[in-house]
Amino acid sequence: LEMPEVTYPPGVTVHDLFSLMKDTFTSLWVVIVYLIGCLALAYHLLHGFQSAFRSIGVHNSRYLRLINGIGVAFSVIVPIAFAMMPISMYFGWV
């Protein structure tokens, strides 16, 4: 796989990762596999966020609802942000 390149005005040539991503995310199967990975990331973050606080000793019922709420929000927002890249490229929004 040859990496596309782009040259910027001062004469600096760099790899064109944007074009590579656009080419890669035109395949539906690649987008689906990436989204499955995002779902796995969501589950991993949900478990890890709450587990991290238990590991450091914060399992007080006073803070448990707050930690669970922040953990759920974090484990939903981060994978959605990652999933928007292949979705927006596949549908041509970018």
SVG drawing of the C-alpha trace seen along z (x, -y; Angstrom):
<svg xmlns="http://www.w3.org/2000/svg" viewBox="-27 -28 38 34">
<polyline fill="none" stroke="black" stroke-width="0.4" points="0.0,0.0 1.5,-3.2 1.0,-6.2 -0.3,-9.3 1.8,-12.5 1.0,-16.2 3.4,-19.1 2.8,-22.3 4.0,-25.8 7.4,-25.9 8.2,-22.8 7.6,-20.2 6.2,-16.9 4.2,-14.8 2.0,-11.7 -1.6,-12.6 -3.4,-10.6 -6.7,-12.3 -6.8,-10.9 -5.8,-7.5 -8.6,-7.5 -11.1,-8.6 -10.0,-5.7 -10.1,-3.2 -13.5,-4.2 -15.2,-3.9 -15.5,-0.1 -18.6,0.8 -17.0,3.8 -14.2,1.7 -16.7,-0.8 -18.7,2.1 -15.6,3.6 -14.5,0.2 -17.9,-0.3 -17.8,3.1 -14.5,2.0 -16.1,-1.2 -18.8,1.0 -16.1,3.0 -14.4,-0.2 -17.7,-1.4 -18.0,1.8 -14.4,1.7 -14.6,-2.0 -17.8,-1.4 -16.3,1.5 -12.9,-0.2 -14.1,-3.5 -16.1,-2.1 -13.6,0.5 -10.8,-2.1 -12.6,-3.9 -13.2,-0.7 -9.6,0.2 -8.5,-3.0 -11.1,-2.4 -14.0,-4.6 -17.0,-2.4 -19.0,-4.6 -22.8,-4.6 -22.7,-8.4 -20.4,-8.6 -21.5,-5.5 -24.4,-7.0 -22.2,-10.0 -19.3,-7.7 -21.7,-5.4 -23.3,-8.3 -20.0,-9.9 -18.8,-6.5 -21.8,-5.8 -21.5,-9.3 -17.8,-8.9 -18.2,-5.4 -20.9,-6.6 -19.4,-9.9 -15.8,-8.7 -16.8,-5.8 -19.4,-8.0 -16.7,-10.6 -14.5,-7.8 -17.3,-6.3 -18.2,-9.7 -14.9,-9.6 -15.7,-6.5 -19.4,-7.2 -18.9,-10.8 -16.3,-9.6 -18.4,-6.7 -21.5,-9.0 -19.4,-11.7 -20.1,-14.3 -16.4,-15.2"/>
</svg>
